[in-house]
Amino acid sequence: MPPIENPPAFPRPTTDNSPGHEGMTLRDWFAGQVAAGFATATVAPGTRVPTATDAAQFAYRVADALLAEREK
């Protein structure tokens, strides 16, 4: 399976006054958006509170799924 395309999220073109910059990757942007939503979620009483590592792993799994779906 070929690697999933992971383009820059907010590329900035080169101009006369500044060099271009690719910024963060789309994968990182997607994961950050998932993590932000995850951080605002409430946990039902009696439910285990996910660790930061759990949240980060989940965010990148979702980001990878979004990138894969984007290629279809």
Secondary structure as UniProt FT lines:
FT   HELIX           26..40
FT   TURN            45..46
FT   HELIX           52..71
//
